[in-house]
Amino acid sequence: MTRIPILYDGWLLVHQPNSPAALHLWSLLMSCPDGFQPVVAIPASVADPLPTDIQTVLQPIQKSAWSRLSWEQRIVPALARRVGACFIHTVSRSAPLLSSVPVIVSDVEYETQPFTNRLSFPERLYASLGQGGLERARAILQPEDIAFQPGKQVQRVKPFTFPGLVSPTSQPVAPSQLPQLEPGDTFVLYHGPGDLPSLHRLINAWSWAAGSLGDPMPLILAGLSHLPNELIPNLMLRYGVMGNVIVLPNLPLEGVARLYQDCYALFHPGLLTPWGEPVRSALAAGKPVIAALTRGAVALVGPAAYLAPLDDDRALGAALISVLVDQKLADQLTQAARQRSAPWREVTPSQALAPVYRYLLGIT
């Protein structure tokens, strides 16, 4: 039986391989609906080997602002035409503007701010063309439990999570990757945005908790290995936090999923992605969540998280302290997380996306 090709934009698998967006893309590839052939466009080799039934098209290009623009606006549409794809499926916050191949968007990227106050010309052009591409996209996929931006392009889908969070088969993260931890130690996980305002909020809020607890369990930062090496140490020095913040190197994606299984709690003092990540994955793993009080978080978590004001670092730190010192509260949040996420854990990406793909193709 001939399968219909769908081209997935694999830029983030290469350049932000431990990001929530990369995890989301990996889940799409690992559970593509029957009748469709996943093809991944990549600008360089990927660290995690893809299953043999997933095709790849490699178009080497160096990482830069100009190449990111060229990749999305010119190269990906050309590759989609080459492989005869029915759709381009991207997990970015932007899309090609003039693609002759229809585009489907699962927006799982953070809305972050640049490290400098001014965007360069290629960055401004990338943002402008990418926003125009979103306006012209064939469909923007939103999980039905937090889809609050209706529009003619929006397709509501059943929420799903990374398959490894449901029945993890991977081994625990290797001790060599967590050199500061002893066997059996646990940690607080941060798997959030890496822009400077978000990191200031994170480390300042953590400093309130660390200062009050004296010797808290470490805070592990995943998906941020692409940042300058000196950035986190400088922020730790500025806010007086030394020795208990760990920036992980890139791990296999199953290892990132395993972090959710092994952590004590997820700390997310910032905005969620439109898909609710990373809070959705933490709830699916049955973990206590301490997060910023935002519209998206309220819609997603219900009673299954401890929320504090986004613009109050001290309150965020105090919320974290409450969960770390009050075992009864942590147990209540764990139970609420399992109840809240039960429907998501029963749905695979294939089950969620098959009716959407078929509807958009006019297949009954």
VEXLO-638069 format. One record per residue (C-alpha): x, y, z; residue in three letters. Coordinates in Angstrom, 3 decimals, always signed. Example, Ala and Ser with C-alpha at 12.3 -4.5 7.8 and 13.67 -1.06 7.14 Angstrom:
<kolses>
+----------+----------+----------+-----+
|       c1 |       c2 |       c3 | res |
+----------+----------+----------+-----+
|  +12.300 |   -4.500 |   +7.800 | ALA |
|  +13.670 |   -1.060 |   +7.140 | SER |
+----------+----------+----------+-----+
</kolses>
This chain:
<kolses>
+----------+----------+----------+-----+
|       c1 |       c2 |       c3 | res |
+----------+----------+----------+-----+
|   +0.000 |   +0.000 |   +0.000 | MET |
|   +1.400 |   +3.392 |   -1.012 | THR |
|   +1.723 |   +5.827 |   +1.869 | ARG |
|   +1.206 |   +9.579 |   +1.468 | ILE |
|   +4.406 |  +11.545 |   +2.278 | PRO |
|   +4.348 |  +14.311 |   +4.890 | ILE |
|   +7.474 |  +16.438 |   +5.256 | LEU |
|   +8.385 |  +17.396 |   +8.822 | TYR |
|  +10.704 |  +20.349 |   +9.392 | ASP |
|  +13.577 |  +18.903 |  +11.437 | GLY |
|  +15.579 |  +22.087 |  +12.087 | TRP |
|  +14.938 |  +21.897 |  +15.840 | LEU |
|  +15.971 |  +18.239 |  +15.992 | LEU |
|  +19.431 |  +19.419 |  +14.942 | VAL |
|  +19.831 |  +22.826 |  +16.568 | HIS |
|  +17.679 |  +22.548 |  +19.723 | GLN |
|  +17.536 |  +18.773 |  +20.090 | PRO |
|  +16.429 |  +18.737 |  +23.751 | ASN |
|  +13.741 |  +21.413 |  +23.503 | SER |
|  +10.052 |  +20.681 |  +24.183 | PRO |
|   +9.433 |  +21.350 |  +20.485 | ALA |
|  +11.956 |  +18.652 |  +19.520 | ALA |
|  +10.272 |  +16.240 |  +21.949 | LEU |
|   +6.930 |  +17.030 |  +20.339 | HIS |
|   +8.315 |  +16.497 |  +16.850 | LEU |
|   +9.888 |  +13.214 |  +17.930 | TRP |
|   +6.507 |  +12.034 |  +19.212 | SER |
|   +4.934 |  +12.863 |  +15.838 | LEU |
|   +7.578 |  +10.874 |  +14.002 | LEU |
|   +7.362 |   +7.887 |  +16.333 | MET |
|   +3.594 |   +7.631 |  +15.923 | SER |
|   +2.696 |   +8.792 |  +12.422 | CYS |
|   -0.865 |   +7.828 |  +11.374 | PRO |
|   -1.366 |   +4.784 |   +9.177 | ASP |
|   -1.358 |   +5.581 |   +5.491 | GLY |
|   +1.164 |   +8.417 |   +5.827 | PHE |
|   +4.933 |   +8.315 |   +5.297 | GLN |
|   +6.932 |  +10.625 |   +7.586 | PRO |
|   +9.853 |  +12.345 |   +5.838 | VAL |
|  +12.129 |  +14.602 |   +7.895 | VAL |
|  +14.033 |  +17.518 |   +6.386 | ALA |
|  +17.270 |  +18.093 |   +8.313 | ILE |
|  +20.085 |  +20.644 |   +7.835 | PRO |
|  +22.699 |  +18.340 |   +9.436 | ALA |
|  +22.902 |  +14.896 |  +10.990 | SER |
|  +20.790 |  +14.283 |  +14.079 | VAL |
|  +22.171 |  +12.948 |  +17.342 | ALA |
|  +19.299 |  +10.513 |  +17.928 | ASP |
|  +19.050 |   +7.833 |  +15.232 | PRO |
|  +15.642 |   +7.823 |  +13.587 | LEU |
|  +13.717 |   +4.570 |  +13.075 | PRO |
|  +14.456 |   +2.918 |   +9.767 | THR |
|  +10.927 |   +3.451 |   +8.457 | ASP |
|  +11.303 |   +7.242 |   +8.710 | ILE |
|  +12.857 |   +8.789 |   +5.628 | GLN |
|  +15.204 |  +11.766 |   +5.852 | THR |
|  +16.268 |  +14.364 |   +3.321 | VAL |
|  +19.508 |  +16.091 |   +4.211 | LEU |
|  +20.218 |  +19.568 |   +2.870 | GLN |
|  +23.378 |  +20.782 |   +4.643 | PRO |
|  +23.369 |  +24.429 |   +5.684 | ILE |
|  +25.324 |  +26.264 |   +8.369 | GLN |
|  +23.473 |  +27.685 |  +11.355 | LYS |
|  +22.946 |  +31.460 |  +11.180 | SER |
|  +20.095 |  +33.953 |  +11.102 | ALA |
|  +20.231 |  +34.042 |   +7.308 | TRP |
|  +20.347 |  +30.259 |   +6.966 | SER |
|  +17.386 |  +29.805 |   +9.343 | ARG |
|  +15.416 |  +32.194 |   +7.140 | LEU |
|  +16.495 |  +30.467 |   +3.931 | SER |
|  +15.805 |  +27.038 |   +5.395 | TRP |
|  +12.223 |  +27.778 |   +6.358 | GLU |
|  +11.186 |  +30.003 |   +3.478 | GLN |
|  +13.002 |  +28.382 |   +0.544 | ARG |
|  +14.657 |  +25.044 |   +1.272 | ILE |
|  +11.875 |  +23.236 |   +3.151 | VAL |
|   +9.198 |  +24.012 |   +0.515 | PRO |
|  +11.602 |  +22.869 |   -2.222 | ALA |
|  +12.290 |  +19.604 |   -0.379 | LEU |
|   +8.560 |  +19.086 |   +0.123 | ALA |
|   +8.017 |  +19.357 |   -3.619 | ARG |
|  +10.926 |  +17.007 |   -4.277 | ARG |
|   +9.492 |  +14.208 |   -2.136 | VAL |
|   +5.905 |  +14.808 |   -3.296 | GLY |
|   +4.679 |  +15.702 |   +0.198 | ALA |
|   +1.005 |  +16.449 |   +0.711 | CYS |
|   +1.839 |  +18.736 |   +3.663 | PHE |
|   +4.711 |  +20.407 |   +5.450 | ILE |
|   +4.304 |  +19.909 |   +9.207 | HIS |
|   +6.315 |  +22.273 |  +11.415 | THR |
|   +6.534 |  +22.708 |  +15.184 | VAL |
|   +7.949 |  +26.253 |  +15.009 | SER |
|   +6.379 |  +29.631 |  +15.734 | ARG |
|   +6.550 |  +30.526 |  +12.038 | SER |
|   +5.938 |  +29.020 |   +8.616 | ALA |
|   +6.980 |  +29.495 |   +4.974 | PRO |
|   +5.033 |  +32.331 |   +3.385 | LEU |
|   +4.879 |  +31.325 |   -0.285 | LEU |
|   +5.032 |  +27.544 |   -0.152 | SER |
|   +3.055 |  +25.772 |   -2.870 | SER |
|   +2.798 |  +22.791 |   -0.491 | VAL |
|   +0.183 |  +23.352 |   +2.264 | PRO |
|   +1.581 |  +23.898 |   +5.757 | VAL |
|   +0.366 |  +22.459 |   +9.074 | ILE |
|   +1.652 |  +24.110 |  +12.257 | VAL |
|   +1.929 |  +22.627 |  +15.748 | SER |
|   +3.253 |  +25.653 |  +17.633 | ASP |
|   +5.378 |  +24.171 |  +20.422 | VAL |
|   +8.072 |  +26.868 |  +20.507 | GLU |
|   +8.378 |  +29.456 |  +23.249 | TYR |
|   +7.658 |  +33.082 |  +22.538 | GLU |
|  +11.014 |  +34.399 |  +23.665 | THR |
|  +12.829 |  +37.701 |  +23.561 | GLN |
|  +16.235 |  +38.247 |  +21.934 | PRO |
|  +19.399 |  +38.522 |  +23.998 | PHE |
|  +19.998 |  +41.958 |  +22.524 | THR |
|  +17.523 |  +44.820 |  +22.526 | ASN |
|  +17.499 |  +45.000 |  +18.742 | ARG |
|  +16.879 |  +42.249 |  +16.246 | LEU |
|  +19.215 |  +42.015 |  +13.271 | SER |
|  +17.777 |  +42.517 |   +9.795 | PHE |
|  +17.614 |  +38.771 |   +8.982 | PRO |
|  +15.943 |  +38.135 |  +12.361 | GLU |
|  +13.329 |  +40.807 |  +11.669 | ARG |
|  +12.762 |  +39.447 |   +8.178 | LEU |
|  +12.486 |  +35.904 |   +9.527 | TYR |
|   +9.857 |  +37.012 |  +12.073 | ALA |
|   +7.893 |  +38.983 |   +9.501 | SER |
|   +7.829 |  +36.285 |   +6.822 | LEU |
|   +7.193 |  +33.598 |   +9.410 | GLY |
|   +4.180 |  +35.451 |  +10.795 | GLN |
|   +2.845 |  +35.866 |   +7.287 | GLY |
|   +3.331 |  +32.146 |   +6.772 | GLY |
|   +1.216 |  +31.423 |   +9.847 | LEU |
|   -1.573 |  +33.545 |   +8.404 | GLU |
|   -1.477 |  +31.487 |   +5.194 | ARG |
|   -1.038 |  +28.071 |   +6.840 | ALA |
|   -3.507 |  +25.363 |   +5.908 | ARG |
|   -4.076 |  +24.535 |   +9.568 | ALA |
|   -2.798 |  +25.527 |  +13.009 | ILE |
|   -3.218 |  +22.616 |  +15.402 | LEU |
|   -4.252 |  +23.373 |  +18.980 | GLN |
|   -5.027 |  +20.915 |  +21.797 | PRO |
|   -8.740 |  +21.086 |  +22.459 | GLU |
|   -8.404 |  +21.551 |  +26.223 | ASP |
|   -6.577 |  +24.899 |  +25.941 | ILE |
|   -7.469 |  +26.070 |  +22.416 | ALA |
|   -8.617 |  +29.617 |  +23.149 | PHE |
|   -7.583 |  +31.356 |  +19.914 | GLN |
|  -10.306 |  +30.314 |  +17.463 | PRO |
|   -9.899 |  +31.072 |  +13.784 | GLY |
|  -10.570 |  +29.636 |  +10.372 | LYS |
|   -7.201 |  +27.835 |  +10.361 | GLN |
|   -7.457 |  +26.289 |  +13.826 | VAL |
|   -7.932 |  +22.539 |  +14.029 | GLN |
|   -8.632 |  +21.306 |  +17.539 | ARG |
|   -7.024 |  +17.948 |  +18.335 | VAL |
|   -7.104 |  +15.603 |  +21.283 | LYS |
|   -4.174 |  +16.325 |  +23.611 | PRO |
|   -1.317 |  +13.829 |  +23.636 | PHE |
|   +2.103 |  +13.603 |  +25.227 | THR |
|   +5.508 |  +12.211 |  +24.378 | PHE |
|   +5.049 |   +8.407 |  +24.277 | PRO |
|   +8.061 |   +7.797 |  +26.527 | GLY |
|   +6.262 |   +9.539 |  +29.386 | LEU |
|   +3.494 |   +6.950 |  +29.365 | VAL |
|   +5.523 |   +3.733 |  +29.429 | SER |
|   +9.176 |   +4.739 |  +29.784 | PRO |
|  +11.494 |   +2.051 |  +28.465 | THR |
|  +14.704 |   +4.040 |  +28.621 | SER |
|  +17.287 |   +3.630 |  +31.320 | GLN |
|  +17.771 |   +6.350 |  +33.950 | PRO |
|  +19.996 |   +9.215 |  +32.891 | VAL |
|  +23.632 |   +8.126 |  +33.150 | ALA |
|  +25.459 |   +9.265 |  +36.323 | PRO |
|  +28.174 |  +10.803 |  +34.114 | SER |
|  +25.541 |  +13.237 |  +32.818 | GLN |
|  +24.538 |  +14.252 |  +36.354 | LEU |
|  +27.914 |  +14.337 |  +38.108 | PRO |
|  +26.631 |  +16.411 |  +41.051 | GLN |
|  +24.024 |  +13.813 |  +42.063 | LEU |
|  +24.431 |  +10.652 |  +44.073 | GLU |
|  +22.402 |   +7.513 |  +43.229 | PRO |
|  +18.870 |   +7.975 |  +44.523 | GLY |
|  +19.072 |  +11.769 |  +44.670 | ASP |
|  +16.290 |  +13.717 |  +43.045 | THR |
|  +15.998 |  +17.204 |  +41.633 | PHE |
|  +13.750 |  +20.011 |  +40.450 | VAL |
|  +13.485 |  +20.176 |  +36.661 | LEU |
|  +13.406 |  +23.281 |  +34.465 | TYR |
|  +12.708 |  +22.654 |  +30.784 | HIS |
|  +11.700 |  +26.141 |  +29.754 | GLY |
|  +12.717 |  +29.041 |  +27.523 | PRO |
|  +16.318 |  +30.187 |  +27.367 | GLY |
|  +15.895 |  +33.907 |  +26.644 | ASP |
|  +17.480 |  +36.337 |  +29.078 | LEU |
|  +14.311 |  +37.712 |  +30.772 | PRO |
|  +13.059 |  +34.160 |  +31.421 | SER |
|  +16.403 |  +33.077 |  +32.857 | LEU |
|  +16.584 |  +36.124 |  +35.149 | HIS |
|  +13.104 |  +35.263 |  +36.463 | ARG |
|  +14.073 |  +31.611 |  +36.929 | LEU |
|  +17.336 |  +32.159 |  +38.806 | ILE |
|  +15.951 |  +34.996 |  +40.938 | ASN |
|  +12.925 |  +32.906 |  +41.939 | ALA |
|  +15.196 |  +29.932 |  +42.637 | TRP |
|  +17.424 |  +32.135 |  +44.793 | SER |
|  +14.500 |  +32.834 |  +47.141 | TRP |
|  +13.900 |  +29.118 |  +47.550 | ALA |
|  +17.587 |  +28.222 |  +47.885 | ALA |
|  +18.157 |  +31.012 |  +50.381 | GLY |
|  +15.288 |  +29.852 |  +52.584 | SER |
|  +15.954 |  +26.123 |  +52.427 | LEU |
|  +19.715 |  +26.333 |  +52.901 | GLY |
|  +20.643 |  +23.164 |  +51.036 | ASP |
|  +17.789 |  +22.367 |  +48.619 | PRO |
|  +17.817 |  +19.618 |  +46.028 | MET |
|  +19.494 |  +20.835 |  +42.826 | PRO |
|  +17.760 |  +22.615 |  +39.986 | LEU |
|  +18.463 |  +20.909 |  +36.661 | ILE |
|  +18.159 |  +22.907 |  +33.445 | LEU |
|  +17.434 |  +20.785 |  +30.363 | ALA |
|  +17.482 |  +21.880 |  +26.740 | GLY |
|  +19.720 |  +24.904 |  +27.297 | LEU |
|  +23.131 |  +23.553 |  +26.274 | SER |
|  +23.126 |  +25.909 |  +23.262 | HIS |
|  +23.462 |  +28.944 |  +25.549 | LEU |
|  +26.836 |  +30.627 |  +26.167 | PRO |
|  +28.775 |  +28.653 |  +28.775 | ASN |
|  +29.216 |  +31.615 |  +31.097 | GLU |
|  +25.575 |  +32.776 |  +31.072 | LEU |
|  +24.089 |  +30.628 |  +33.846 | ILE |
|  +27.146 |  +30.943 |  +36.163 | PRO |
|  +26.967 |  +34.735 |  +35.784 | ASN |
|  +23.283 |  +34.747 |  +36.687 | LEU |
|  +23.949 |  +32.459 |  +39.654 | MET |
|  +26.644 |  +34.826 |  +40.873 | LEU |
|  +24.371 |  +37.831 |  +40.430 | ARG |
|  +21.558 |  +36.287 |  +42.489 | TYR |
|  +23.778 |  +34.574 |  +45.045 | GLY |
|  +23.008 |  +30.992 |  +44.020 | VAL |
|  +26.099 |  +28.819 |  +43.894 | MET |
|  +26.576 |  +25.116 |  +43.403 | GLY |
|  +23.031 |  +23.781 |  +43.056 | ASN |
|  +22.066 |  +24.658 |  +39.485 | VAL |
|  +23.097 |  +22.170 |  +36.800 | ILE |
|  +22.942 |  +22.813 |  +33.046 | VAL |
|  +22.678 |  +19.449 |  +31.323 | LEU |
|  +24.452 |  +18.613 |  +28.083 | PRO |
|  +22.304 |  +17.361 |  +25.228 | ASN |
|  +20.800 |  +13.965 |  +26.013 | LEU |
|  +19.047 |  +11.404 |  +23.832 | PRO |
|  +15.397 |  +12.426 |  +23.619 | LEU |
|  +14.352 |   +9.385 |  +25.630 | GLU |
|  +16.731 |  +10.642 |  +28.301 | GLY |
|  +14.960 |  +13.998 |  +28.352 | VAL |
|  +11.621 |  +12.226 |  +28.772 | ALA |
|  +13.193 |  +10.198 |  +31.564 | ARG |
|  +14.021 |  +13.432 |  +33.418 | LEU |
|  +10.306 |  +13.995 |  +33.849 | TYR |
|   +9.993 |  +10.539 |  +35.385 | GLN |
|  +12.913 |  +11.009 |  +37.764 | ASP |
|  +12.439 |  +14.609 |  +38.941 | CYS |
|  +10.728 |  +15.581 |  +42.194 | TYR |
|   +8.856 |  +18.484 |  +40.599 | ALA |
|   +8.790 |  +20.745 |  +37.547 | LEU |
|   +9.458 |  +24.448 |  +38.083 | PHE |
|   +8.150 |  +26.628 |  +35.257 | HIS |
|   +8.071 |  +30.311 |  +36.225 | PRO |
|   +7.175 |  +31.570 |  +32.753 | GLY |
|   +4.783 |  +31.406 |  +29.828 | LEU |
|   +3.761 |  +28.055 |  +28.387 | LEU |
|   +3.997 |  +27.100 |  +24.758 | THR |
|   +0.631 |  +27.077 |  +22.938 | PRO |
|   +0.600 |  +23.294 |  +23.435 | TRP |
|   +1.018 |  +23.636 |  +27.185 | GLY |
|   +4.569 |  +22.349 |  +27.323 | GLU |
|   +6.473 |  +21.582 |  +29.447 | PRO |
|   +3.733 |  +21.542 |  +32.096 | VAL |
|   +1.636 |  +19.070 |  +30.110 | ARG |
|   +4.492 |  +16.544 |  +30.054 | SER |
|   +5.132 |  +16.964 |  +33.786 | ALA |
|   +1.471 |  +16.370 |  +34.588 | LEU |
|   +1.485 |  +13.309 |  +32.314 | ALA |
|   +4.434 |  +11.992 |  +34.307 | ALA |
|   +2.454 |  +12.543 |  +37.532 | GLY |
|   +4.790 |  +15.175 |  +38.959 | LYS |
|   +4.065 |  +18.218 |  +41.137 | PRO |
|   +4.176 |  +21.421 |  +39.102 | VAL |
|   +5.014 |  +24.913 |  +40.278 | ILE |
|   +4.271 |  +27.389 |  +37.516 | ALA |
|   +3.440 |  +30.985 |  +36.701 | ALA |
|   -0.186 |  +32.059 |  +36.847 | LEU |
|   -1.097 |  +32.655 |  +33.220 | THR |
|   -4.238 |  +32.159 |  +31.178 | ARG |
|   -2.796 |  +29.112 |  +29.484 | GLY |
|   -1.686 |  +27.548 |  +32.774 | ALA |
|   -5.076 |  +28.028 |  +34.422 | VAL |
|   -6.825 |  +26.399 |  +31.447 | ALA |
|   -4.387 |  +23.497 |  +31.409 | LEU |
|   -3.768 |  +22.503 |  +35.009 | VAL |
|   -7.006 |  +23.014 |  +36.933 | GLY |
|   -6.126 |  +22.058 |  +40.533 | PRO |
|   -3.079 |  +20.054 |  +39.425 | ALA |
|   -0.376 |  +22.700 |  +40.004 | ALA |
|   +0.724 |  +25.399 |  +42.412 | TYR |
|   +0.515 |  +28.711 |  +40.531 | LEU |
|   +2.037 |  +32.064 |  +41.504 | ALA |
|   +2.035 |  +35.474 |  +39.756 | PRO |
|   +4.261 |  +35.657 |  +36.681 | LEU |
|   +5.748 |  +39.030 |  +37.642 | ASP |
|   +6.539 |  +38.149 |  +41.272 | ASP |
|   +9.800 |  +36.209 |  +41.529 | ASP |
|   +9.564 |  +36.034 |  +45.311 | ARG |
|   +6.062 |  +34.526 |  +45.187 | ALA |
|   +7.242 |  +31.965 |  +42.639 | LEU |
|  +10.113 |  +31.035 |  +44.928 | GLY |
|   +7.750 |  +30.783 |  +47.896 | ALA |
|   +5.451 |  +28.477 |  +45.920 | ALA |
|   +8.409 |  +26.241 |  +45.164 | LEU |
|   +9.399 |  +26.173 |  +48.856 | ILE |
|   +5.870 |  +25.108 |  +49.807 | SER |
|   +5.979 |  +22.093 |  +47.507 | VAL |
|   +9.504 |  +21.102 |  +48.535 | LEU |
|   +8.861 |  +21.196 |  +52.302 | VAL |
|   +5.221 |  +20.061 |  +52.464 | ASP |
|   +5.039 |  +16.393 |  +51.526 | GLN |
|   +1.256 |  +16.343 |  +51.876 | LYS |
|   +0.930 |  +19.190 |  +49.366 | LEU |
|   +3.324 |  +17.463 |  +46.968 | ALA |
|   +1.320 |  +14.240 |  +47.233 | ASP |
|   -1.924 |  +16.114 |  +46.553 | GLN |
|   -0.434 |  +17.720 |  +43.447 | LEU |
|   +0.872 |  +14.342 |  +42.255 | THR |
|   -2.563 |  +12.771 |  +42.570 | GLN |
|   -4.227 |  +15.736 |  +40.853 | ALA |
|   -1.657 |  +15.580 |  +38.041 | ALA |
|   -2.429 |  +11.925 |  +37.386 | ARG |
|   -6.152 |  +12.570 |  +37.313 | GLN |
|   -5.835 |  +15.637 |  +35.092 | ARG |
|   -3.567 |  +13.907 |  +32.575 | SER |
|   -5.316 |  +10.536 |  +32.429 | ALA |
|   -7.159 |  +11.342 |  +29.144 | PRO |
|   -3.936 |  +12.545 |  +27.481 | TRP |
|   -2.073 |   +9.366 |  +28.354 | ARG |
|   -4.712 |   +7.300 |  +26.556 | GLU |
|   -4.199 |   +9.097 |  +23.228 | VAL |
|   -1.286 |   +8.579 |  +20.836 | THR |
|   -0.205 |  +11.216 |  +18.316 | PRO |
|   -1.427 |   +8.851 |  +15.598 | SER |
|   -4.916 |   +8.680 |  +17.073 | GLN |
|   -5.041 |  +12.453 |  +17.521 | ALA |
|   -3.687 |  +13.417 |  +14.108 | LEU |
|   -5.160 |  +10.780 |  +11.777 | ALA |
|   -8.607 |  +12.417 |  +11.549 | PRO |
|   -7.028 |  +15.867 |  +11.107 | VAL |
|   -4.696 |  +14.777 |   +8.301 | TYR |
|   -7.514 |  +12.946 |   +6.541 | ARG |
|   -9.926 |  +15.845 |   +6.923 | TYR |
|   -7.433 |  +18.317 |   +5.485 | LEU |
|   -6.852 |  +15.997 |   +2.524 | LEU |
|  -10.554 |  +15.412 |   +2.012 | GLY |
|  -10.236 |  +11.698 |   +2.798 | ILE |
|  -13.234 |  +10.140 |   +4.495 | THR |
+----------+----------+----------+-----+
</kolses>
